[in-house]
Amino acid sequence: MGCPGFLFACCVLLLLVASTASAAKIVEHTFYVQNLTVNKLCKSQVITAVNDSLPGPTIHVREGDTLIVHVFNKSPYNLTIHWHGVFQKLSCWADGPNMATQCPVRPGNKYTYKFRIIKQEGTLWWHAHVSWLRATVYGALIIRPRAGSSYPFPKPYKEVPIIFGEWWNANVMDVENQALATGGAPNISDAYTINGWPGDLYPCSKNQMYKLKVEPGKTYLLRIINAALNNQLFYKIANHKMTVVATDACYTKPYVTDVVVTAPGQTVDVLLTADQPVGSYYMAARAYASAAGAPFDNTTTRGVVVYDGAPSSAMPLMPALPAFNDTPTAHKFFTNITGLVGGPHWNPVPRKVDHKMFVTIGLGLEVCPANTTCQGPNGTKFSASMNNESFVLPTSLSVLQAFFFNVGGVYTTDFPAKPPIQFDYTNASINNNLPLFFAPKGTKVTRLKFNSTVEIIFQNTAFIAVENHPMHLHGFDFHVLAQGFGNFNPATDRKKLNFINPQMRNTIGVPVGGWAVIRFRANNPGVWLMHCHLDVHLPWGLASAFVVENGPTPGTTLPPPPADLPQC
């Protein structure tokens, strides 16, 4: 009598396994990366692009899917692709940062990136992670809930990527190489773009403007990505409010705002309801420039929201954008967002900390080589550092290969957990202390035990200039426990830590002349870069990395590299 019941139970189990397997799919794409000639701002320009498009292709997956992307490098430059914000659980070989997890894909060669997307949904993106190639090599990576699951907010009528870019009337590789050769700051960009279009405020661009057509009364999910190289951006839509529902592919408590602020690397999902009178309304973005006195691109990109039924002759309304240096507006946006406790993939804050770090971040100087003229301050070269260590990527072997195969001489594990000396970090008078400017160069990383909890207090410094630095951590999301201005004061500022519903991110804009406290669990073996996402600062040395050891089981151990991993 028991057998039929047993067989029934087995059938149910098999059906459950089959339905789970069918829910997760393999999504496959091919990227051909090569030269593309485009016309912008009255000029014909050769750029590096993916599949002849700018931005590159949008990738759509569901949580649990496996993504396979075959990358053929037909460009004249070394190339890697980083899947920004993807955890890469047990697939660190696919993370993509040049010389951190792989050697570059040489011109004429190819590499296949393969990884599962686990316990993540929302808006992420992909971009080149070699030099400044990501100025034109980027695109959206949209992760929807598994089949049968839903968003933790009302289903929108449509979903729309809004990708901010930055444009130079020049070869961006030449712009970067010239700056690195002279030691000076690179030339600023000539324009910003929305979905590849600069908008009608730029020369020869009247018809190069992004248009979003909407139906009255409908709600749209805007997936906003800041893919600009070196600028944080304010974004507004005339007469419309937006409801933030996610940041960096982490759901948030709904937050209503009329302005969105994004740092390079960050994403923000907002709900936009077409609830205004039928007409046309500009969307516009321009810089949030936090470094006083530093040159920046002060132009404005704009697109237009056009209601169905609006007369073609209607002059769109223009939003009033914040001032370039409106730090209070930026700080209000960054700090008012909270996590969606109990929502999909929410993780409570780990309370026990195993590894505490106090990390100063800021600019510095490097001595000009002999018989060379340098264009940095007082004949020096610009540099940057964390805890007075200026990071240099290896050249012969990636850090991950050196870690996995136990090769010495590539990196050291003595990155300091605190600065070598304490000082008045955000006081401009420190600029009189010349020895502090010149941080030593090296490849110093932090080694972590598997599953250890890390707390980092990022502390801005006032060397050369105070500035909001967007710090990006590969391989993990982190809880943002608190942010503030001035020097972090443990006696008073620890009381401000939010352990209940902090926002989760992979990129945090550390307030200008201020600090931020983050916490994450190192539950993913591999090498994970941590760096400023203002690309001008990365080659100067504003970076470091974590080497996370394997766990105790095969399911917590990094597998060997794929056979086609590029060789140096």
VODREN-768110 format. One record per residue (C-alpha): residue number from 1; x, y, z. Coordinates in steps of 0.001 Angstrom, whole numbers, plus 500000, padded with zeros to 6 digits. Layout:
{pt NUM, {X, Y, Z}}
...
***
This chain:
{pt 1, {500000, 500000, 500000}}
{pt 2, {502977, 502307, 500633}}
{pt 3, {504473, 502010, 497131}}
{pt 4, {501972, 504194, 495207}}
{pt 5, {502429, 506950, 497781}}
{pt 6, {506204, 506627, 497521}}
{pt 7, {506032, 506753, 493711}}
{pt 8, {503778, 509802, 493895}}
{pt 9, {506270, 511551, 496177}}
{pt 10, {509090, 510680, 493771}}
{pt 11, {507117, 512078, 490840}}
{pt 12, {506435, 515316, 492730}}
{pt 13, {510139, 515594, 493571}}
{pt 14, {511143, 515022, 489955}}
{pt 15, {508638, 517638, 488785}}
{pt 16, {510023, 520138, 491297}}
{pt 17, {513596, 519467, 490122}}
{pt 18, {512514, 519772, 486486}}
{pt 19, {510656, 523027, 487079}}
{pt 20, {513663, 524495, 488919}}
{pt 21, {515982, 523441, 486123}}
{pt 22, {513674, 524840, 483449}}
{pt 23, {513426, 528150, 485283}}
{pt 24, {517167, 528750, 484912}}
{pt 25, {518395, 529124, 481331}}
{pt 26, {521626, 529566, 479434}}
{pt 27, {521743, 533010, 477805}}
{pt 28, {524397, 533336, 475115}}
{pt 29, {525760, 536423, 473345}}
{pt 30, {528644, 537236, 471028}}
{pt 31, {530533, 540533, 471269}}
{pt 32, {532531, 541715, 468270}}
{pt 33, {534692, 544574, 469540}}
{pt 34, {536097, 546701, 466742}}
{pt 35, {536517, 550162, 465264}}
{pt 36, {533368, 552115, 464469}}
{pt 37, {533155, 555529, 462807}}
{pt 38, {530487, 557794, 464278}}
{pt 39, {529501, 561400, 463694}}
{pt 40, {528992, 563529, 466799}}
{pt 41, {529438, 567190, 467631}}
{pt 42, {530241, 568138, 464005}}
{pt 43, {533052, 565609, 463813}}
{pt 44, {533668, 562131, 462449}}
{pt 45, {535342, 560012, 465135}}
{pt 46, {536672, 556449, 465185}}
{pt 47, {535753, 554692, 468438}}
{pt 48, {535982, 551185, 469835}}
{pt 49, {532495, 549677, 470066}}
{pt 50, {530699, 546376, 470602}}
{pt 51, {528609, 545039, 467706}}
{pt 52, {528738, 548419, 465951}}
{pt 53, {526603, 550161, 468568}}
{pt 54, {526952, 552858, 471233}}
{pt 55, {525964, 551949, 473893}}
{pt 56, {526635, 548278, 473289}}
{pt 57, {523988, 545547, 473414}}
{pt 58, {521640, 545321, 476393}}
{pt 59, {521766, 541858, 477958}}
{pt 60, {518577, 540455, 479491}}
{pt 61, {518730, 537552, 481953}}
{pt 62, {516751, 536184, 484872}}
{pt 63, {518092, 535462, 488324}}
{pt 64, {519580, 531962, 488291}}
{pt 65, {520507, 532035, 484591}}
{pt 66, {523958, 531240, 483236}}
{pt 67, {525376, 533941, 480981}}
{pt 68, {527889, 533073, 478270}}
{pt 69, {529471, 535896, 476262}}
{pt 70, {531980, 535161, 473501}}
{pt 71, {534232, 538210, 473108}}
{pt 72, {536149, 538610, 469848}}
{pt 73, {538683, 541422, 470049}}
{pt 74, {538936, 542901, 466569}}
{pt 75, {540059, 546255, 467961}}
{pt 76, {543648, 547567, 467960}}
{pt 77, {543743, 547563, 471802}}
{pt 78, {544071, 545070, 474606}}
{pt 79, {540632, 544339, 476047}}
{pt 80, {538763, 542856, 478992}}
{pt 81, {535074, 543042, 479918}}
{pt 82, {533929, 543548, 483530}}
{pt 83, {530407, 542573, 484591}}
{pt 84, {529931, 545418, 487021}}
{pt 85, {528176, 544354, 490213}}
{pt 86, {527885, 540638, 489374}}
{pt 87, {528953, 538543, 492366}}
{pt 88, {530803, 535972, 490218}}
{pt 89, {530291, 533237, 492823}}
{pt 90, {533063, 530708, 492136}}
{pt 91, {533675, 532389, 488756}}
{pt 92, {536239, 535061, 489607}}
{pt 93, {538032, 534191, 486363}}
{pt 94, {535153, 535932, 484560}}
{pt 95, {535177, 539169, 486591}}
{pt 96, {537302, 540959, 484016}}
{pt 97, {539546, 543672, 485525}}
{pt 98, {542783, 543747, 483558}}
{pt 99, {545751, 542150, 485399}}
{pt 100, {543654, 541682, 488536}}
{pt 101, {541759, 538547, 487446}}
{pt 102, {543052, 537995, 483922}}
{pt 103, {545573, 539060, 481341}}
{pt 104, {543978, 541089, 478543}}
{pt 105, {542470, 539677, 475374}}
{pt 106, {545019, 540712, 472769}}
{pt 107, {543957, 542154, 469411}}
{pt 108, {542855, 539317, 467136}}
{pt 109, {542124, 536948, 470049}}
{pt 110, {538968, 535895, 471890}}
{pt 111, {537786, 534852, 475342}}
{pt 112, {534489, 533427, 476575}}
{pt 113, {533064, 534800, 479814}}
{pt 114, {530790, 532278, 481540}}
{pt 115, {529079, 532731, 484915}}
{pt 116, {525841, 532201, 486806}}
{pt 117, {523838, 535103, 488162}}
{pt 118, {522775, 534085, 491643}}
{pt 119, {520703, 535948, 494243}}
{pt 120, {520774, 539203, 492309}}
{pt 121, {518125, 541079, 490355}}
{pt 122, {517888, 544598, 489081}}
{pt 123, {520061, 546840, 486915}}
{pt 124, {523754, 546182, 486487}}
{pt 125, {526003, 546819, 483509}}
{pt 126, {529096, 545675, 481674}}
{pt 127, {532098, 547674, 480493}}
{pt 128, {535682, 547396, 479331}}
{pt 129, {538165, 547279, 482201}}
{pt 130, {541375, 548252, 480373}}
{pt 131, {542563, 551847, 480281}}
{pt 132, {539804, 554222, 479198}}
{pt 133, {538142, 551897, 476693}}
{pt 134, {534957, 551835, 478750}}
{pt 135, {534212, 555360, 477455}}
{pt 136, {532605, 553625, 474459}}
{pt 137, {532614, 549917, 475410}}
{pt 138, {529657, 549555, 477760}}
{pt 139, {526046, 548412, 477982}}
{pt 140, {523225, 547444, 480322}}
{pt 141, {522880, 544082, 482092}}
{pt 142, {519272, 543674, 483225}}
{pt 143, {518442, 540895, 485673}}
{pt 144, {514749, 540145, 486076}}
{pt 145, {513249, 537905, 488781}}
{pt 146, {512965, 534191, 488075}}
{pt 147, {509912, 533069, 486123}}
{pt 148, {506991, 533003, 488531}}
{pt 149, {508506, 535654, 490791}}
{pt 150, {507647, 539344, 490695}}
{pt 151, {509051, 542758, 491559}}
{pt 152, {508431, 544053, 495093}}
{pt 153, {506600, 547016, 493522}}
{pt 154, {503718, 547326, 491032}}
{pt 155, {504624, 545928, 487636}}
{pt 156, {505553, 548810, 485296}}
{pt 157, {504005, 549254, 481875}}
{pt 158, {507469, 549298, 480254}}
{pt 159, {511124, 549159, 481255}}
{pt 160, {513603, 551626, 479791}}
{pt 161, {517412, 551771, 480186}}
{pt 162, {518748, 555312, 480660}}
{pt 163, {522530, 555144, 480270}}
{pt 164, {524684, 558224, 480828}}
{pt 165, {527919, 558370, 478858}}
{pt 166, {530806, 560775, 478396}}
{pt 167, {532150, 561823, 475004}}
{pt 168, {535501, 563180, 473795}}
{pt 169, {536132, 564706, 470390}}
{pt 170, {539317, 562665, 470408}}
{pt 171, {540621, 559129, 470758}}
{pt 172, {540128, 558430, 474473}}
{pt 173, {543160, 556148, 474569}}
{pt 174, {545281, 559037, 473309}}
{pt 175, {543739, 561364, 475908}}
{pt 176, {544659, 558985, 478719}}
{pt 177, {548108, 558086, 477397}}
{pt 178, {549059, 561741, 476938}}
{pt 179, {548045, 562514, 480520}}
{pt 180, {549945, 559541, 481936}}
{pt 181, {553029, 560433, 479889}}
{pt 182, {553082, 564045, 481076}}
{pt 183, {551857, 563394, 484618}}
{pt 184, {549179, 566057, 484275}}
{pt 185, {545414, 565876, 484439}}
{pt 186, {543727, 564560, 481264}}
{pt 187, {541694, 566774, 478964}}
{pt 188, {538075, 567027, 480073}}
{pt 189, {535269, 565557, 477969}}
{pt 190, {533338, 567507, 475345}}
{pt 191, {529847, 566178, 476079}}
{pt 192, {527661, 563852, 478085}}
{pt 193, {525202, 561496, 476427}}
{pt 194, {521909, 559766, 477203}}
{pt 195, {521722, 556359, 475521}}
{pt 196, {524516, 557465, 473208}}
{pt 197, {522887, 560763, 472160}}
{pt 198, {524298, 564145, 473314}}
{pt 199, {521099, 566168, 472890}}
{pt 200, {520234, 569444, 471262}}
{pt 201, {522346, 571781, 473423}}
{pt 202, {525513, 570635, 471628}}
{pt 203, {526629, 571719, 468135}}
{pt 204, {525329, 569667, 465199}}
{pt 205, {523163, 567670, 467621}}
{pt 206, {519631, 568951, 467126}}
{pt 207, {518563, 565548, 465802}}
{pt 208, {520859, 563552, 468083}}
{pt 209, {518614, 563464, 471124}}
{pt 210, {517095, 560541, 472982}}
{pt 211, {513283, 560510, 472945}}
{pt 212, {511117, 558536, 475342}}
{pt 213, {507514, 558224, 474190}}
{pt 214, {505043, 557637, 477032}}
{pt 215, {501323, 557033, 477363}}
{pt 216, {499403, 559219, 479814}}
{pt 217, {498761, 557509, 483135}}
{pt 218, {501239, 554662, 482555}}
{pt 219, {504189, 553916, 484853}}
{pt 220, {507654, 553218, 483471}}
{pt 221, {510673, 551624, 485146}}
{pt 222, {513743, 553695, 484237}}
{pt 223, {516938, 551711, 484713}}
{pt 224, {519480, 554511, 485163}}
{pt 225, {523185, 553718, 484722}}
{pt 226, {526049, 556184, 485092}}
{pt 227, {528607, 554958, 482566}}
{pt 228, {530445, 558304, 482433}}
{pt 229, {534193, 558048, 482984}}
{pt 230, {534978, 560835, 485401}}
{pt 231, {531815, 562652, 486445}}
{pt 232, {528988, 562228, 488886}}
{pt 233, {525703, 563503, 487477}}
{pt 234, {522460, 565161, 488538}}
{pt 235, {519414, 563977, 486541}}
{pt 236, {515934, 565481, 486420}}
{pt 237, {512786, 565298, 484309}}
{pt 238, {510825, 568543, 484084}}
{pt 239, {507709, 568620, 486318}}
{pt 240, {507989, 564909, 487186}}
{pt 241, {508846, 563080, 490352}}
{pt 242, {510538, 559678, 490397}}
{pt 243, {510303, 556871, 492940}}
{pt 244, {513600, 555099, 493667}}
{pt 245, {513012, 551334, 494056}}
{pt 246, {516564, 549959, 493712}}
{pt 247, {520223, 550986, 493708}}
{pt 248, {523048, 548848, 492310}}
{pt 249, {520598, 545928, 491812}}
{pt 250, {519518, 546001, 495470}}
{pt 251, {515891, 546787, 496248}}
{pt 252, {515171, 549858, 498366}}
{pt 253, {512277, 551207, 500336}}
{pt 254, {510425, 553446, 497817}}
{pt 255, {511866, 556958, 497947}}
{pt 256, {510187, 559831, 496082}}
{pt 257, {512477, 562505, 494621}}
{pt 258, {512622, 565042, 491807}}
{pt 259, {516382, 564548, 491306}}
{pt 260, {518580, 561473, 490935}}
{pt 261, {522305, 561629, 491662}}
{pt 262, {524638, 558948, 490348}}
{pt 263, {528361, 558375, 490535}}
{pt 264, {530190, 556507, 487767}}
{pt 265, {529491, 552817, 488278}}
{pt 266, {526217, 553287, 490120}}
{pt 267, {522744, 552319, 488948}}
{pt 268, {519377, 553601, 490166}}
{pt 269, {515986, 552108, 489281}}
{pt 270, {513100, 554586, 489422}}
{pt 271, {509402, 554436, 488669}}
{pt 272, {508188, 557301, 486486}}
{pt 273, {504459, 557848, 486099}}
{pt 274, {503281, 559913, 483123}}
{pt 275, {500915, 561950, 485302}}
{pt 276, {501429, 565441, 483895}}
{pt 277, {499423, 567282, 481206}}
{pt 278, {499980, 565893, 477724}}
{pt 279, {503069, 567573, 476322}}
{pt 280, {506845, 567298, 476034}}
{pt 281, {509291, 567444, 478953}}
{pt 282, {513080, 567520, 478832}}
{pt 283, {515121, 565061, 480843}}
{pt 284, {518548, 566518, 481552}}
{pt 285, {521821, 565593, 483234}}
{pt 286, {524887, 567577, 484154}}
{pt 287, {527864, 567247, 486477}}
{pt 288, {527941, 567170, 490234}}
{pt 289, {531475, 568552, 490539}}
{pt 290, {532593, 568251, 494156}}
{pt 291, {536273, 569207, 493771}}
{pt 292, {536455, 572988, 494099}}
{pt 293, {538678, 574583, 491479}}
{pt 294, {539234, 571417, 489435}}
{pt 295, {538291, 571743, 485746}}
{pt 296, {535308, 569658, 484622}}
{pt 297, {532890, 569289, 481722}}
{pt 298, {530148, 571793, 482591}}
{pt 299, {527878, 570984, 479632}}
{pt 300, {524359, 569549, 479825}}
{pt 301, {522960, 566536, 477986}}
{pt 302, {519264, 566230, 477518}}
{pt 303, {516630, 563994, 476024}}
{pt 304, {512884, 564455, 475877}}
{pt 305, {509837, 562685, 477302}}
{pt 306, {507028, 562977, 474769}}
{pt 307, {503464, 562121, 475787}}
{pt 308, {501325, 560283, 473280}}
{pt 309, {499096, 562919, 471726}}
{pt 310, {501466, 565830, 472311}}
{pt 311, {501620, 568247, 469348}}
{pt 312, {504916, 568047, 467494}}
{pt 313, {505234, 571820, 467762}}
{pt 314, {505152, 571725, 471587}}
{pt 315, {508247, 573289, 473142}}
{pt 316, {509453, 570937, 475889}}
{pt 317, {509730, 572228, 479440}}
{pt 318, {513266, 572285, 480871}}
{pt 319, {513959, 571155, 484470}}
{pt 320, {515896, 573414, 486826}}
{pt 321, {519086, 571454, 487532}}
{pt 322, {521040, 571793, 490801}}
{pt 323, {524202, 573900, 490849}}
{pt 324, {527355, 571992, 489918}}
{pt 325, {528629, 572129, 493506}}
{pt 326, {525301, 571387, 495211}}
{pt 327, {526676, 568925, 497749}}
{pt 328, {523631, 569221, 500081}}
{pt 329, {521313, 567960, 497312}}
{pt 330, {523699, 565114, 496435}}
{pt 331, {524132, 564148, 500090}}
{pt 332, {520390, 564211, 500719}}
{pt 333, {519807, 561811, 497853}}
{pt 334, {522662, 559478, 498794}}
{pt 335, {521672, 559295, 502475}}
{pt 336, {517868, 559178, 502289}}
{pt 337, {517795, 555801, 500537}}
{pt 338, {517254, 552742, 502754}}
{pt 339, {517184, 549030, 502074}}
{pt 340, {514008, 547007, 501548}}
{pt 341, {514108, 544805, 504635}}
{pt 342, {512616, 541396, 503894}}
{pt 343, {512571, 542064, 500152}}
{pt 344, {514089, 539695, 497587}}
{pt 345, {517749, 538940, 498353}}
{pt 346, {517820, 541211, 501398}}
{pt 347, {520635, 540319, 503791}}
{pt 348, {520715, 541580, 507374}}
{pt 349, {523812, 543460, 508497}}
{pt 350, {526482, 541109, 509911}}
{pt 351, {527042, 542234, 513491}}
{pt 352, {530309, 540454, 514332}}
{pt 353, {533281, 542047, 512559}}
{pt 354, {536407, 539965, 511900}}
{pt 355, {538530, 542487, 510019}}
{pt 356, {538367, 546236, 510656}}
{pt 357, {539939, 548733, 508284}}
{pt 358, {540305, 552519, 508335}}
{pt 359, {541232, 553536, 504786}}
{pt 360, {542237, 557030, 503723}}
{pt 361, {541555, 557845, 500063}}
{pt 362, {542817, 560791, 498092}}
{pt 363, {545175, 562287, 495568}}
{pt 364, {548915, 562753, 495822}}
{pt 365, {552049, 563298, 493793}}
{pt 366, {554822, 561276, 492223}}
{pt 367, {558370, 562500, 491606}}
{pt 368, {559012, 563314, 487968}}
{pt 369, {561490, 560857, 486398}}
{pt 370, {564963, 562175, 485598}}
{pt 371, {565393, 564040, 482306}}
{pt 372, {561605, 564352, 481960}}
{pt 373, {559281, 567347, 482024}}
{pt 374, {556104, 566701, 483997}}
{pt 375, {552919, 568753, 483999}}
{pt 376, {551577, 567965, 487461}}
{pt 377, {551766, 570488, 490327}}
{pt 378, {555243, 572025, 490668}}
{pt 379, {556723, 569810, 487955}}
{pt 380, {555563, 566519, 489511}}
{pt 381, {553168, 563808, 488323}}
{pt 382, {549694, 563263, 489726}}
{pt 383, {549290, 560181, 491874}}
{pt 384, {546686, 558765, 494282}}
{pt 385, {546683, 556385, 497215}}
{pt 386, {544811, 554481, 499896}}
{pt 387, {546458, 554414, 503337}}
{pt 388, {549545, 555967, 501764}}
{pt 389, {549933, 553044, 499322}}
{pt 390, {549599, 553773, 495603}}
{pt 391, {548418, 550666, 493746}}
{pt 392, {550174, 549364, 490637}}
{pt 393, {548778, 546476, 488612}}
{pt 394, {551271, 543698, 487789}}
{pt 395, {552479, 543261, 484222}}
{pt 396, {553625, 539638, 483923}}
{pt 397, {550767, 537719, 485548}}
{pt 398, {547361, 538615, 486974}}
{pt 399, {546957, 538726, 490748}}
{pt 400, {544357, 535944, 490567}}
{pt 401, {546664, 533624, 488622}}
{pt 402, {549464, 534330, 491087}}
{pt 403, {547115, 533547, 493989}}
{pt 404, {545651, 530384, 492459}}
{pt 405, {548969, 528925, 491307}}
{pt 406, {550928, 530226, 494309}}
{pt 407, {553372, 532293, 492253}}
{pt 408, {555516, 534677, 494288}}
{pt 409, {556761, 538134, 493394}}
{pt 410, {553511, 539380, 491822}}
{pt 411, {551840, 540929, 494887}}
{pt 412, {552245, 541177, 498648}}
{pt 413, {549570, 540825, 501343}}
{pt 414, {550696, 543701, 503543}}
{pt 415, {548203, 546412, 502577}}
{pt 416, {547844, 548345, 505854}}
{pt 417, {544527, 548213, 507747}}
{pt 418, {545046, 551833, 508819}}
{pt 419, {547135, 554803, 507623}}
{pt 420, {550788, 554825, 508734}}
{pt 421, {550229, 558034, 510701}}
{pt 422, {547171, 559841, 511982}}
{pt 423, {546618, 563438, 510887}}
{pt 424, {543845, 565973, 510388}}
{pt 425, {542652, 564249, 507227}}
{pt 426, {540238, 566837, 505834}}
{pt 427, {542063, 570000, 506877}}
{pt 428, {543481, 571846, 503863}}
{pt 429, {546587, 572773, 505895}}
{pt 430, {547904, 569211, 505376}}
{pt 431, {548927, 570392, 501921}}
{pt 432, {551904, 572026, 503648}}
{pt 433, {553163, 568594, 504740}}
{pt 434, {555030, 567649, 501574}}
{pt 435, {556283, 564145, 502564}}
{pt 436, {552691, 562893, 502908}}
{pt 437, {552056, 563603, 499226}}
{pt 438, {554443, 560956, 497912}}
{pt 439, {553014, 557493, 498578}}
{pt 440, {555132, 554483, 497592}}
{pt 441, {554008, 552458, 494570}}
{pt 442, {553324, 548740, 494891}}
{pt 443, {550873, 545851, 494518}}
{pt 444, {549725, 545438, 498108}}
{pt 445, {546509, 543547, 498849}}
{pt 446, {544567, 542340, 501903}}
{pt 447, {544230, 538591, 502466}}
{pt 448, {540937, 537485, 504054}}
{pt 449, {539701, 534233, 505537}}
{pt 450, {536663, 532798, 503795}}
{pt 451, {533371, 534078, 505240}}
{pt 452, {535032, 536743, 507379}}
{pt 453, {533149, 539987, 507908}}
{pt 454, {534952, 543175, 506895}}
{pt 455, {534192, 546712, 508021}}
{pt 456, {535800, 549600, 506161}}
{pt 457, {535743, 553233, 507214}}
{pt 458, {536613, 555226, 504103}}
{pt 459, {538120, 558592, 505010}}
{pt 460, {538574, 561309, 502407}}
{pt 461, {541724, 563424, 502612}}
{pt 462, {542289, 567024, 501556}}
{pt 463, {545533, 566433, 499665}}
{pt 464, {545462, 568620, 496531}}
{pt 465, {541632, 568765, 496669}}
{pt 466, {538736, 567277, 498598}}
{pt 467, {536432, 565328, 496321}}
{pt 468, {533620, 562794, 496392}}
{pt 469, {535264, 559484, 495427}}
{pt 470, {532957, 556685, 494201}}
{pt 471, {534562, 553538, 495629}}
{pt 472, {533620, 550292, 493867}}
{pt 473, {534101, 546820, 495333}}
{pt 474, {534182, 543901, 492909}}
{pt 475, {532477, 540629, 493810}}
{pt 476, {530280, 541832, 496668}}
{pt 477, {527480, 544109, 497716}}
{pt 478, {528021, 545942, 500993}}
{pt 479, {525805, 547630, 503548}}
{pt 480, {526291, 551405, 503768}}
{pt 481, {526020, 551922, 507529}}
{pt 482, {526637, 555685, 507661}}
{pt 483, {528093, 558672, 505792}}
{pt 484, {529187, 562090, 506978}}
{pt 485, {531500, 565062, 506585}}
{pt 486, {534819, 565912, 508197}}
{pt 487, {536997, 563387, 510022}}
{pt 488, {535312, 560211, 511252}}
{pt 489, {534910, 560452, 515026}}
{pt 490, {534389, 557003, 516609}}
{pt 491, {532948, 558493, 519795}}
{pt 492, {530072, 560206, 518028}}
{pt 493, {529838, 558762, 514515}}
{pt 494, {529560, 555104, 515550}}
{pt 495, {526224, 556014, 517115}}
{pt 496, {524977, 556910, 513622}}
{pt 497, {525481, 553418, 512154}}
{pt 498, {522268, 551988, 510703}}
{pt 499, {522021, 548261, 511435}}
{pt 500, {518292, 548035, 510691}}
{pt 501, {517657, 548995, 507061}}
{pt 502, {520827, 550373, 505433}}
{pt 503, {521034, 550607, 501672}}
{pt 504, {523156, 548019, 499891}}
{pt 505, {525463, 548959, 497040}}
{pt 506, {528573, 547933, 495143}}
{pt 507, {529733, 551547, 494619}}
{pt 508, {529653, 554230, 497329}}
{pt 509, {530257, 557933, 496751}}
{pt 510, {532376, 558799, 499790}}
{pt 511, {531231, 562339, 500667}}
{pt 512, {533500, 565213, 499670}}
{pt 513, {535782, 565927, 502615}}
{pt 514, {534028, 563191, 504562}}
{pt 515, {533713, 559501, 505360}}
{pt 516, {531562, 556408, 504844}}
{pt 517, {531271, 553138, 506765}}
{pt 518, {530563, 549901, 504886}}
{pt 519, {530400, 546250, 505875}}
{pt 520, {530432, 543018, 503825}}
{pt 521, {530981, 539282, 504212}}
{pt 522, {533871, 537816, 502207}}
{pt 523, {532050, 534647, 501162}}
{pt 524, {533461, 534341, 497651}}
{pt 525, {537004, 533045, 497011}}
{pt 526, {539162, 534926, 494530}}
{pt 527, {540757, 538324, 493940}}
{pt 528, {538442, 541312, 494172}}
{pt 529, {539546, 544791, 493166}}
{pt 530, {538458, 547828, 495196}}
{pt 531, {538999, 551151, 493459}}
{pt 532, {537766, 554631, 492711}}
{pt 533, {535410, 554548, 489723}}
{pt 534, {536543, 557943, 488470}}
{pt 535, {538743, 556431, 485783}}
{pt 536, {541239, 559285, 485932}}
{pt 537, {542179, 558112, 489462}}
{pt 538, {542602, 554383, 488792}}
{pt 539, {545924, 554486, 486880}}
{pt 540, {547169, 557030, 489425}}
{pt 541, {546883, 554321, 492094}}
{pt 542, {543558, 554840, 493920}}
{pt 543, {542945, 551118, 494294}}
{pt 544, {543732, 547947, 496194}}
{pt 545, {542357, 544398, 496255}}
{pt 546, {541146, 541630, 498531}}
{pt 547, {542415, 538080, 498181}}
{pt 548, {539715, 535848, 499673}}
{pt 549, {540827, 532333, 500613}}
{pt 550, {538900, 529199, 499695}}
{pt 551, {536287, 527835, 502055}}
{pt 552, {536273, 524345, 503604}}
{pt 553, {534171, 522552, 500954}}
{pt 554, {534272, 521992, 497166}}
{pt 555, {531267, 524341, 496924}}
{pt 556, {533325, 527139, 498493}}
{pt 557, {536521, 526526, 496496}}
{pt 558, {537479, 528461, 493366}}
{pt 559, {537715, 526085, 490383}}
{pt 560, {540723, 526186, 488014}}
{pt 561, {540720, 528763, 485211}}
{pt 562, {538967, 528029, 481916}}
{pt 563, {541170, 526637, 479169}}
{pt 564, {540883, 529789, 477052}}
{pt 565, {541926, 532250, 479793}}
{pt 566, {544143, 534806, 478010}}
{pt 567, {547865, 534559, 478631}}
{pt 568, {550169, 537502, 479180}}
***
